[in-house]
């Protein structure tokens, strides 16, 4: 909450909250709160806190197969949509890779439908490092969850469908800045990380981008916060 108060952002999005309704007494003056809980206790889930009340809130993507794990919240505002997402992990030995690819297809189609109505900002733990520059050890992780050809290919399809990876758009050659580190082997201490948390925006917002930041100095999770500064008015 120190970081929350210090940043004073217009919108905060959180993934993998692992909460059920009633398990947290959260109240911050000046913010509206939106929660999407997984049916399975202690698992997944997302939340959004925003200074401006949304015109509409949608939980899930309208596909029965995907909407039990609390992974997506879409808030509609007069000029744009913001979507927070906690993408399914393909798991050890890629046991969930086939499901992950199905998810990616359905989620991409959902985002395209939104984009056809008004600009879209997508953020969250997307569980993929898109390019070799986005993780410390690409060669040894070629078949690891989050860096398979299939997952990287799905990210490419999303970007080709009219979306932009804001950080890489602004900093195409920046190396060594990551958003997630394993708890094992002192990975964060060694900066043996992955960039898997994103702000993805529809192309019609690219001229409004001001900055994209990765707050590697903020601890409290195996991830660190990412930030998008954008002029929407």
N, C-alpha and C positions, 0 to 999 in steps of 0.2 A: 504493500500500500504506500510505502514511501516513494517508490518509483511512480506509482499511479498519480499521487498528489503532485509530485515534482513535474511530471511531464504535462499534466493538465490538458491532455489531448481531447479533441472534440469527440472522438470515437475510440473505444478500446475493444479489441476482439481477443478472446481467449479460447484456446482449444484444449481438449483432454481435461476437463474440469473434474471428472470422476464423481460427480455429485448426483444426488436425488433431491427432488423438491423438499424443502424444509430442513435440509442438512446444513444450511449456512444462513446466517442472519446478515445479509449484505445490504447496506443502505448508505449511499453516498449522496449528499446533497448536491443537486444540480445535474444528476444523471438518471436517465431511464435505463432499466435493466431488462434484458431479454435472455431467456435460458432455454436450452434444448437438452433435455436429459436422455441418456440412453436407458432403454428398458432394463438392461443388465446392470445390476448395482456395482458401483466402484469402477465404472468403465466409460471411456470415451466422453462424449458430451462437449457442448460449446456454450459460450456466453458472449453477449455484446452489451457494452455500456455506452450510452450516447447522450450528449447534451441536448440534442434536438430529438423530439419525439418522432418516431417513424410514422409515415402515412399508413404503412402496412407492414406486417411481419409474417414471414412464412417459415415454417420449420420443416426441414427436409426438402427433397427435390421432387416429390410427387411420384416416386417409384417405390412400391411396396417393399421390394427386395432390399432396398437401401435405407429405409427410413426408420429403423428400429434402434439405431445406435447414436442418435443425437448429433450427427456429424455436421449438419449445415443449418445456418440461420441466414435468411435473406431479409434485409431491411430495405424498404422502399422509401426514398425521400423524393421531394418534388423534382429534383434535377438528375438523380442517379440512384443506382442500387449499390448497397454494400453487402458482400457475401463473406461470411466467415466459414471456414471449412477445416475439418480434421480428416484428412484423407486416410483410408484404410491402409495399414501396413501389410506388405506382402508376406511377412513373417519369415522366421528361420526356415531354411530349406524351401522357401518360396511356396509354402503350402496354400497361400491365399492369392497367388499371382493371377490366376484365371479370374477370380472374383474381382480383383483390383482392376484388371483391364476392362471388365464389364462396367464397373463403377465409373471409370474414366470416360468411357463412351457416353454413358447416360448423363454424367455430370457436365460434360462438355456440351452436349445437346441442350441441357438446361440453361447453361450460361449463354449460349448463342441466342436462345429465345429471349432471355432478358436483354441482351445487347441490342436486339432488334427493336426494343421498345425505348430504351434510354441507356446512357453510359453505365458501365459496371466497374466496380472495384472489388476484386477478390483478394482475400488475405487468409493466411493460416499456415498450418503445418501440412504441407502438401506431400511430404514423405517421398521426395525425389530430389536428387541432385542432377540437374539437367545436363550440365557439361562437365568435362574433366576439371575445368577450373573451379568447379563448385564443391570439390572435396579434396582432402589432403592426399589420399592414396588411391587414385582412380584405377591403377593397374591391378592392385590386389583386391579391389571390390567390384570387379567387372560382373560378377554373378551374385552380388549381394543385394538383398532387398533394398530398394531405394536407388539402385544404380544399374538395374538390368536394362537391356536394350528395349524391352517392352515398355517399361515405365518411362524411360527417357523419351521414347518415341511418342508416347501419349502426351507428354508435355509439349513436344514439338508440334503435334497436331493441334493442341489448344492455341499455341502462339500463332500458328498458321491460319487459325480460324478468326483472326482479328484481335488478338490480345498481345500485350507487351509485359515482359518481366521488367518491372520498373527499375529494380536495382541494376540489372545487367544493361538496361538501356542507358542509364546515367553513368555507369561505371563498367564499361565493356571489358576492361583489362585488369580490373582489381582482383588481386589474388590474396589468399590467406585470411579472408574474413568469412567466418562461418557462423551458423546459427544453432547448431546442435553438436554435442560431443557425448560419446558413450561415457557412462559412469565407470567403465572399466579401464584399467591400464593407464591411469592418469591422463586420459585423452585430452581433457580441457587444459591441463597444465602444459601439455606438449602442443596444444593447438592442433590436435589430430581430429579435425572436425569436418562437418558437412554443412552446406547451405541448402536447407530444405524448407525454410520458412520464407514466404514470399508476399509481396504485393503485386498482383497481376491486374492490369487495367486494360479496358478496351481501348483500341487505337485512337478513338476520338478524344481521349483524355491526354494524349502524350504531350501536347503543347502546354498543358496545365501543370505538369510535374515540376516541382521545385527541388525536392531532394528525397533520397531514400537512405536510411541509416540502419546500421546493425549495432546494437548496444551490447558489445561483447563484455563490457565492464559490469553488467548487471547479472547477479547470481541468484540462486533460489530454485533453479530448475536445471535439467540437462539441456534445455534450450535457452537462448537469450532473446529479448524482445527485438522486433524489427519495427521500423517506423516509416511512414510515407507522409511527406509534406506535399500537399496539392492544393491548388487554388480552384475552388469549385463555384465561386460566385463572381 
